[in-house]
Amino acid sequence: MRLTLIFDRIPAEIELMSKALDFAHRAASAWIDGLDTRSVAARATLEELTAAFRGPLPERGCPPEDVLAWLTQHANDGMLGTASGRFFAWVIGGAIEAALAADWLVATWDQNAALYVCGPAAAVIEDAAGEWIKELLDLPREASFAFTTGCQLAHMTALAAARHAVLRRVQWDVDTDGLFGAPPITLMTSDQKHGSVERAARYLGFGRRAILPLPTDTSGRVARATLEDALSCQSGPIILVLNAADLNVGVCDLFAELIPVAHAAGVWVHIDGAFGLFARASRKHRQHLDGVELADSWATDGHKWLNVPFDCGIAIVRDRDAHRAAMTLSASYIEPQSRARDQIDWNPEWSRRARGIPVYAALKEMGREGVEAMIDRCCAHCEALVNGIGVLSGAEVVHPATLNQGLVHFRRDGQTPEQDDAFTDETIEKINATGEAFFSGTTWRGRRAMRVSVVNWRTSAGDVERTIAAVRTVLSYASCPSISGSSDARRKARRFATPLRRSLPRGR
């Protein structure tokens, strides 16, 4: 009788779920449709968000549609418009339509994409997506790959394979014996390395002291002589990490020169290509990455320049045996596949979503030509933004656009460099407060600068013009009282931005 009553309730619960899914579709469509007119910056304060969402656990539940209505009502103003064509902070792409819709299906199918038997179609689609990525980026077809949560875990996966391989060469089985007593590994990196490389080194037990930063030249690259000098002073297993697009200025190391030198010394070469590796898809820009295919492993992100939803990283490893040995496992209840690909043999996660499916959908929608056009478009828009902002009164170009990255600085006549640095941060905050565009700051060569990062497929020439107009207007208000260095800086920025927004051109 009790079982019958439970089953009698199921149709009603399914109806409620259907209403919730319909609501989610409407809310998502409204969010996307409003990207052009909504503030790119979040509007809700920490205090407002805390008041809305913190509180005791509810004693009684409520219908799922009501839950979603509550979430959208209180969360929308606390979300950044990262999918907007005017989001230029950090390196965060939007989600193209097929990839976004496919990601919804991934959540709906709810497969544990760790084993073929847990999701046969997911495994085969991910296998195909990995092969397409290698073809798109023109990397060794014999290489293995893994779809991870992001470039952080892609680094960890590839460097775990590197650790296995370089220790194997000195007769040490790290997977059996661990690192206690193992020959120490030196991890050479550019001094412009991303923090995720250091974090991967800590995850893998290398420790910070194992990292040897190589000084870069004025262009931001590791010079051949620098690498040769470093190699002459080191012994034992070595892994070298090179940049495929520095995070601040977009420059790539000279792979065709450096990788043969490293290989001659028995060094494993890993490439941090979080976004820059995708420039290989462009005939116009791939010369920046000449020789990158000579490396031993590569890490990149799908949720950056490929514009698939979070989260998606990609690790590619030439030495399949080392990659599999570093990741695989066995258990009594896992039946390994002899023909199909088991993702658990290549990935650090045991439970994982089928994140290769949105990649497959993105590549299916755009094709090689579409990806190339998107890369070229982003690079052109970045150059237009950097140059357009750089010629404004009170602005200057710190580093010209390289690929999709560039730096600008803001200054006032008669100020010290330190004051100009503070003014740069203040100006970035004022630009963001307008809601017209969103940027982030960085320190490069000892100077504060505004990073211009264009990686979104939605960015248009109209977005570029609109953003330059917003920056021009902010600089014209440069005599306004400082909004920085105060606990209520955000409130002051919003107060400043209210009349400013009214003066800005609307639409594209």
C-alpha positions as CSV (number, residue, x, y, z in Angstrom):
1,M,0.0,0.0,0.0
2,R,2.8,2.4,0.9
3,L,4.6,1.6,-2.3
4,T,1.4,2.3,-4.3
5,L,1.0,5.7,-2.6
6,I,4.6,6.7,-3.5
7,F,4.1,5.8,-7.2
8,D,0.8,7.6,-7.3
9,R,2.8,10.8,-6.5
10,I,5.3,10.4,-9.3
11,P,3.2,11.9,-12.1
12,A,2.7,15.1,-10.1
13,E,6.4,15.3,-9.3
14,I,7.2,14.9,-13.0
15,E,4.8,17.7,-13.8
16,L,6.5,19.9,-11.3
17,M,9.9,19.1,-12.7
18,S,8.6,19.9,-16.2
19,K,7.4,23.3,-14.9
20,A,10.8,23.9,-13.3
21,L,12.7,23.0,-16.5
22,D,10.4,25.3,-18.6
23,F,11.0,28.1,-16.1
24,A,14.8,27.5,-16.3
25,H,14.6,27.7,-20.1
26,R,12.7,31.0,-20.0
27,A,15.1,32.4,-17.4
28,A,18.1,31.4,-19.4
29,S,16.7,32.8,-22.6
30,A,15.9,36.1,-20.8
31,W,19.5,36.2,-19.5
32,I,21.0,35.7,-22.9
33,D,18.6,38.1,-24.6
34,G,19.5,40.8,-22.0
35,L,23.3,40.6,-22.3
36,D,23.4,43.6,-24.6
37,T,21.5,45.9,-22.2
38,R,22.3,44.5,-18.8
39,S,25.3,45.7,-16.7
40,V,28.3,43.6,-17.4
41,A,29.4,44.1,-13.7
42,A,27.5,42.6,-10.9
43,R,25.1,45.0,-9.3
44,A,24.3,43.3,-6.0
45,T,26.6,43.9,-3.0
46,L,28.0,41.3,-0.7
47,E,25.7,42.5,2.0
48,E,22.6,42.2,-0.3
49,L,23.6,38.7,-1.5
50,T,24.3,37.5,2.1
51,A,21.0,38.8,3.3
52,A,19.2,37.0,0.5
53,F,20.8,33.6,0.6
54,R,22.1,33.1,4.1
55,G,19.8,31.8,6.8
56,P,18.7,28.6,8.5
57,L,18.1,25.4,6.6
58,P,14.4,25.3,5.6
59,E,12.3,22.9,7.6
60,R,9.9,22.3,4.7
61,G,10.6,22.2,1.0
62,C,8.8,24.1,-1.8
63,P,8.0,23.4,-5.4
64,P,11.0,23.3,-7.7
65,E,9.6,26.1,-9.9
66,D,9.5,28.4,-6.8
67,V,13.1,27.5,-6.0
68,L,14.2,28.6,-9.5
69,A,12.1,31.8,-9.3
70,W,13.8,32.6,-6.0
71,L,17.2,32.0,-7.4
72,T,16.8,34.1,-10.4
73,Q,15.1,36.9,-8.5
74,H,18.0,37.2,-6.0
75,A,21.0,35.9,-7.9
76,N,20.8,37.7,-11.3
77,D,22.1,41.0,-10.0
78,G,25.0,39.2,-8.3
79,M,26.2,37.6,-11.6
80,L,28.8,39.0,-13.9
81,G,27.9,39.3,-17.6
82,T,30.8,37.0,-18.6
83,A,28.9,35.8,-21.6
84,S,28.6,39.4,-22.8
85,G,30.6,40.7,-25.8
86,R,32.0,43.5,-23.5
87,F,33.5,41.3,-20.8
88,F,37.3,41.7,-21.2
89,A,38.5,40.7,-17.7
90,W,40.7,37.6,-17.2
91,V,40.3,35.1,-20.1
92,I,36.7,33.8,-19.9
93,G,34.8,32.9,-23.0
94,G,31.1,32.9,-23.6
95,A,29.2,29.7,-24.5
96,I,28.3,29.2,-28.1
97,E,24.7,28.0,-28.6
98,A,25.3,24.4,-29.5
99,A,27.8,24.0,-26.6
100,L,25.5,25.6,-24.1
101,A,22.5,23.5,-25.2
102,A,24.7,20.3,-25.2
103,D,25.7,21.2,-21.6
104,W,22.1,21.3,-20.6
105,L,21.7,17.8,-22.1
106,V,24.8,16.6,-20.3
107,A,23.2,17.5,-17.0
108,T,19.9,15.9,-18.1
109,W,21.5,12.7,-19.2
110,D,23.4,12.7,-15.9
111,Q,26.0,10.1,-17.0
112,N,29.1,9.3,-14.9
113,A,31.6,9.7,-17.7
114,A,34.3,7.7,-16.1
115,L,33.8,4.4,-17.8
116,Y,32.3,3.3,-21.1
117,V,29.8,1.0,-19.3
118,C,28.5,4.0,-17.3
119,G,27.7,6.0,-20.4
120,P,28.6,4.4,-23.7
121,A,27.6,7.3,-25.9
122,A,29.4,9.8,-23.6
123,A,32.6,7.8,-23.9
124,V,32.5,7.6,-27.7
125,I,31.5,11.2,-28.2
126,E,34.4,12.3,-25.9
127,D,36.8,10.1,-27.8
128,A,35.8,11.7,-31.0
129,A,36.0,15.2,-29.5
130,G,39.6,14.6,-28.3
131,E,40.6,13.4,-31.8
132,W,39.0,16.5,-33.3
133,I,40.9,18.8,-30.9
134,K,44.2,17.2,-31.8
135,E,43.4,17.7,-35.5
136,L,42.2,21.3,-35.0
137,L,45.4,22.2,-33.1
138,D,47.6,20.1,-35.4
139,L,49.2,18.2,-32.5
140,P,50.6,14.6,-32.8
141,R,47.7,12.3,-33.7
142,E,49.2,9.5,-31.6
143,A,49.0,11.6,-28.4
144,S,46.5,10.7,-25.7
145,F,44.2,13.3,-24.2
146,A,42.0,14.0,-21.2
147,F,39.1,16.3,-20.6
148,T,39.5,17.8,-17.1
149,T,37.8,20.5,-15.0
150,G,40.1,23.2,-16.3
151,C,43.7,24.0,-17.2
152,Q,44.7,23.5,-13.6
153,L,43.8,19.8,-13.6
154,A,45.1,19.6,-17.2
155,H,48.5,20.7,-15.9
156,M,48.3,18.2,-13.1
157,T,47.4,15.4,-15.5
158,A,50.2,16.2,-18.0
159,L,52.8,16.8,-15.3
160,A,51.9,13.6,-13.6
161,A,52.7,11.8,-16.9
162,A,55.9,13.8,-17.1
163,R,56.8,12.9,-13.5
164,H,56.3,9.2,-14.4
165,A,58.4,9.4,-17.6
166,V,61.4,11.4,-16.3
167,L,61.7,9.2,-13.2
168,R,61.3,6.1,-15.2
169,R,64.4,7.2,-17.2
170,V,66.4,7.1,-14.0
171,Q,65.0,3.7,-13.0
172,W,62.5,5.0,-10.4
173,D,58.9,3.8,-10.4
174,V,57.0,6.7,-8.8
175,D,53.6,5.0,-9.1
176,T,54.9,2.1,-6.9
177,D,57.5,3.8,-4.7
178,G,56.2,7.3,-4.4
179,L,58.5,10.4,-4.2
180,F,60.2,9.6,-0.8
181,G,63.8,8.9,-1.8
182,A,63.2,9.6,-5.5
183,P,65.7,11.6,-7.4
184,P,64.6,15.2,-7.2
185,I,62.9,16.7,-10.2
186,T,63.7,20.3,-11.3
187,L,60.7,22.1,-12.8
188,M,61.9,24.9,-15.0
189,T,59.4,27.6,-15.9
190,S,59.2,31.0,-17.4
191,D,59.2,33.8,-14.7
192,Q,55.9,34.8,-16.3
193,K,54.3,31.4,-15.5
194,H,50.7,31.1,-14.4
195,G,49.9,30.3,-10.8
196,S,48.2,27.1,-11.9
197,V,51.6,25.6,-12.8
198,E,53.0,26.2,-9.3
199,R,49.8,24.8,-7.8
200,A,50.1,21.6,-10.0
201,A,53.7,21.3,-8.7
202,R,52.4,21.3,-5.1
203,Y,49.7,18.9,-5.9
204,L,52.2,16.5,-7.4
205,G,54.6,16.7,-4.5
206,F,57.4,18.6,-6.2
207,G,57.1,21.6,-3.9
208,R,57.9,25.2,-4.6
209,R,61.6,24.7,-4.2
210,A,61.6,22.4,-7.2
211,I,60.6,25.3,-9.4
212,L,63.4,27.2,-11.2
213,P,62.0,30.3,-12.8
214,L,63.8,31.3,-16.0
215,P,64.1,35.1,-16.5
216,T,62.4,36.4,-19.6
217,D,63.7,39.0,-22.0
218,T,62.1,42.4,-22.7
219,S,59.7,40.6,-25.1
220,G,58.5,38.4,-22.3
221,R,60.1,35.2,-23.7
222,V,62.7,32.8,-22.4
223,A,65.8,33.2,-24.5
224,R,67.7,30.3,-25.8
225,A,70.9,31.3,-24.1
226,T,69.0,31.5,-20.8
227,L,67.7,28.0,-21.2
228,E,71.2,26.7,-22.2
229,D,72.8,28.3,-19.1
230,A,70.1,26.9,-16.8
231,L,70.5,23.4,-18.2
232,S,74.3,23.5,-17.9
233,C,73.8,24.1,-14.1
234,Q,71.3,21.4,-13.4
235,S,71.5,17.6,-13.2
236,G,68.9,14.9,-12.6
237,P,65.3,14.8,-14.1
238,I,64.0,18.0,-15.5
239,I,60.6,19.2,-16.8
240,L,60.4,22.5,-18.7
241,V,57.2,24.5,-18.9
242,L,56.9,27.0,-21.7
243,N,54.2,29.6,-22.4
244,A,51.9,29.4,-25.4
245,A,50.6,33.0,-24.8
246,D,51.6,34.8,-21.7
247,L,48.6,35.7,-19.6
248,N,49.3,39.5,-19.6
249,V,50.7,40.2,-23.1
250,G,50.0,37.1,-25.2
251,V,53.5,36.4,-26.3
252,C,54.6,32.8,-26.9
253,D,58.0,31.3,-26.2
254,L,60.2,30.4,-29.3
255,F,59.3,26.8,-29.3
256,A,61.2,25.9,-32.5
257,E,64.4,27.1,-30.8
258,L,63.9,26.0,-27.2
259,I,62.4,22.6,-27.5
260,P,65.2,20.9,-29.5
261,V,67.7,22.3,-26.9
262,A,65.6,20.8,-24.1
263,H,65.2,17.5,-25.8
264,A,68.9,17.2,-26.4
265,A,69.4,17.4,-22.7
266,G,66.7,14.8,-22.0
267,V,64.1,17.3,-20.7
268,W,60.4,16.7,-20.9
269,V,58.7,19.9,-22.4
270,H,55.2,20.8,-21.3
271,I,53.2,23.7,-22.8
272,D,50.9,26.0,-20.9
273,G,48.5,26.9,-23.7
274,A,45.5,27.7,-21.6
275,F,44.1,29.9,-24.3
276,G,47.0,30.6,-26.8
277,L,47.2,27.1,-28.0
278,F,44.0,27.7,-30.0
279,A,45.8,30.2,-32.2
280,R,47.0,27.1,-34.0
281,A,43.6,26.9,-35.6
282,S,44.3,30.3,-37.3
283,R,46.4,30.4,-40.5
284,K,47.0,34.1,-39.8
285,H,48.2,33.7,-36.2
286,R,49.6,30.1,-35.9
287,Q,53.1,31.4,-36.6
288,H,53.2,32.5,-33.0
289,L,53.3,28.9,-32.1
290,D,55.7,27.5,-34.6
291,G,57.4,24.4,-33.2
292,V,54.9,23.9,-30.3
293,E,54.0,20.5,-31.8
294,L,57.5,19.3,-30.8
295,A,56.6,19.3,-27.1
296,D,55.8,16.3,-25.0
297,S,52.6,17.5,-23.4
298,W,50.1,20.4,-23.7
299,A,47.4,21.9,-21.5
300,T,44.6,24.2,-22.6
301,D,41.0,25.2,-21.7
302,G,37.9,24.7,-23.7
303,H,36.0,27.3,-21.6
304,K,38.3,30.0,-22.9
305,W,38.9,30.4,-26.6
306,L,36.7,27.5,-27.7
307,N,33.8,29.1,-25.9
308,V,32.2,26.0,-24.2
309,P,30.6,26.4,-20.8
310,F,32.6,25.9,-17.6
311,D,34.2,23.6,-16.8
312,C,36.5,22.2,-19.4
313,G,40.2,21.7,-19.5
314,I,42.2,19.6,-22.0
315,A,45.4,17.7,-21.4
316,I,47.3,16.2,-24.4
317,V,50.3,13.9,-23.9
318,R,52.6,12.4,-26.5
319,D,53.7,9.5,-24.4
320,R,50.4,7.5,-24.0
321,D,52.0,4.9,-21.8
322,A,53.3,7.5,-19.3
323,H,49.9,9.2,-19.3
324,R,47.9,6.1,-18.7
325,A,50.3,4.8,-16.1
326,A,50.0,8.1,-14.1
327,M,46.2,8.0,-14.2
328,T,44.8,4.5,-14.5
329,L,43.5,2.3,-11.7
330,S,41.9,-1.0,-11.2
331,A,39.2,-2.3,-8.8
332,S,37.3,-5.6,-8.4
333,Y,34.0,-4.0,-9.6
334,I,35.5,-2.2,-12.6
335,E,35.5,-4.2,-15.8
336,P,38.1,-2.6,-18.1
337,Q,37.2,-2.3,-21.8
338,S,39.4,-3.8,-24.4
339,R,37.8,-1.9,-27.3
340,A,36.1,1.2,-26.0
341,R,37.9,4.1,-24.2
342,D,37.5,4.3,-20.5
343,Q,38.0,7.9,-19.5
344,I,39.2,6.9,-16.0
345,D,42.4,5.6,-17.5
346,W,43.3,9.2,-18.6
347,N,41.6,11.5,-16.1
348,P,42.2,12.3,-12.4
349,E,38.5,12.2,-11.5
350,W,36.5,9.1,-10.7
351,S,33.1,10.8,-10.9
352,R,32.9,13.3,-13.7
353,R,30.4,14.9,-16.0
354,A,30.6,14.3,-19.7
355,R,32.4,17.5,-20.4
356,G,33.6,16.3,-23.8
357,I,30.1,16.5,-25.2
358,P,29.9,20.3,-25.3
359,V,33.3,20.3,-27.0
360,Y,32.0,18.0,-29.6
361,A,28.9,20.2,-30.1
362,A,31.0,23.4,-30.4
363,L,33.3,21.9,-33.0
364,K,30.3,20.4,-34.9
365,E,28.6,23.8,-34.9
366,M,31.6,25.9,-35.9
367,G,33.8,23.5,-37.9
368,R,37.4,24.4,-38.6
369,E,36.5,27.5,-40.5
370,G,34.2,28.8,-37.7
371,V,36.9,28.4,-35.0
372,E,39.5,30.1,-37.2
373,A,37.1,33.0,-37.9
374,M,36.4,33.4,-34.2
375,I,40.2,33.4,-33.3
376,D,40.9,36.0,-36.0
377,R,37.9,38.1,-35.0
378,C,39.0,38.2,-31.3
379,C,42.5,39.2,-32.2
380,A,41.3,42.0,-34.4
381,H,38.9,43.3,-31.7
382,C,41.7,43.2,-29.1
383,E,44.0,45.3,-31.3
384,A,41.2,47.8,-32.0
385,L,40.4,48.1,-28.2
386,V,44.0,48.5,-27.2
387,N,44.8,51.0,-29.9
388,G,41.4,52.8,-29.4
389,I,41.8,53.2,-25.7
390,G,45.6,53.9,-25.9
391,V,45.1,57.1,-27.9
392,L,42.6,58.6,-25.5
393,S,43.8,61.5,-23.3
394,G,45.0,60.1,-20.0
395,A,45.7,56.6,-21.4
396,E,48.7,54.9,-23.0
397,V,49.5,51.5,-24.4
398,V,51.8,49.5,-22.1
399,H,52.0,46.5,-24.4
400,P,50.5,46.3,-27.9
401,A,47.9,43.6,-28.6
402,T,49.5,40.3,-29.2
403,L,47.0,37.6,-30.2
404,N,44.0,38.5,-28.0
405,Q,45.9,40.2,-25.1
406,G,47.1,43.7,-24.5
407,L,47.8,46.2,-21.7
408,V,46.9,49.9,-21.2
409,H,47.8,52.3,-18.4
410,F,46.1,55.4,-17.2
411,R,47.9,58.5,-15.9
412,R,47.6,62.2,-15.0
413,D,50.1,64.8,-15.8
414,G,52.5,65.6,-12.9
415,Q,51.8,62.4,-11.0
416,T,54.4,60.0,-9.7
417,P,54.4,56.4,-11.1
418,E,52.9,55.2,-7.8
419,Q,50.0,57.7,-8.2
420,D,49.5,56.7,-11.8
421,D,49.3,53.1,-10.7
422,A,46.6,54.0,-8.2
423,F,44.8,56.1,-10.8
424,T,44.9,53.1,-13.2
425,D,43.2,50.9,-10.6
426,E,40.7,53.6,-9.9
427,T,39.9,54.1,-13.5
428,I,39.3,50.3,-14.0
429,E,36.9,50.3,-11.2
430,K,35.0,53.3,-12.6
431,I,34.8,51.7,-16.0
432,N,33.4,48.6,-14.5
433,A,30.9,50.6,-12.4
434,T,29.3,52.0,-15.5
435,G,28.2,48.4,-16.5
436,E,29.2,49.1,-20.1
437,A,32.3,46.9,-20.0
438,F,34.3,44.9,-17.5
439,F,38.1,44.8,-17.2
440,S,40.7,43.5,-14.7
441,G,44.0,44.9,-13.6
442,T,47.4,43.4,-13.4
443,T,51.0,44.2,-12.6
444,W,53.5,43.8,-15.5
445,R,57.1,44.9,-15.3
446,G,56.4,46.7,-12.0
447,R,53.5,48.8,-13.4
448,R,49.8,48.5,-12.9
449,A,47.9,48.1,-16.1
450,M,44.4,47.2,-17.4
451,R,44.4,43.9,-19.2
452,V,42.4,43.8,-22.4
453,S,41.5,40.2,-23.1
454,V,39.1,39.4,-25.9
455,V,38.1,35.7,-26.1
456,N,34.3,35.8,-26.5
457,W,32.6,34.8,-29.7
458,R,30.0,37.5,-29.1
459,T,32.3,40.4,-29.2
460,S,31.6,42.7,-32.1
461,A,32.9,45.9,-33.7
462,G,29.9,47.6,-32.0
463,D,31.0,46.3,-28.6
464,V,34.5,47.7,-29.2
465,E,33.2,51.1,-30.2
466,R,30.8,51.1,-27.2
467,T,33.6,50.2,-24.8
468,I,36.0,52.8,-26.1
469,A,33.2,55.4,-25.7
470,A,32.7,54.3,-22.1
471,V,36.4,54.6,-21.3
472,R,36.6,58.0,-23.0
473,T,33.7,59.3,-20.8
474,V,35.2,57.9,-17.6
475,L,38.5,59.6,-18.4
476,S,36.7,62.9,-19.0
477,Y,35.4,62.6,-15.4
478,A,39.0,62.1,-14.2
479,S,38.7,65.1,-11.9
480,C,36.0,63.3,-9.8
481,P,37.0,62.5,-6.2
482,S,38.9,59.2,-5.8
483,I,36.8,56.2,-5.3
484,S,39.6,53.9,-4.3
485,G,41.2,53.1,-1.0
486,S,37.9,53.2,0.9
487,S,35.8,50.5,2.5
488,D,32.7,51.9,0.6
489,A,34.6,52.1,-2.7
490,R,31.9,50.1,-4.6
491,R,29.1,52.3,-3.3
492,K,31.0,55.4,-4.4
493,A,31.7,53.9,-7.8
494,R,28.0,53.1,-8.3
495,R,27.1,56.7,-7.2
496,F,29.6,58.0,-9.7
497,A,28.4,55.7,-12.5
498,T,24.7,56.6,-12.3
499,P,25.0,60.0,-14.1
500,L,27.8,58.6,-16.2
501,R,25.7,55.8,-17.6
502,R,23.0,58.2,-18.7
503,S,25.6,60.0,-20.8
504,L,26.8,56.9,-22.6
505,P,25.4,55.7,-25.9
506,R,23.0,52.8,-25.7
507,G,22.9,49.7,-27.9
508,R,25.5,48.6,-30.4
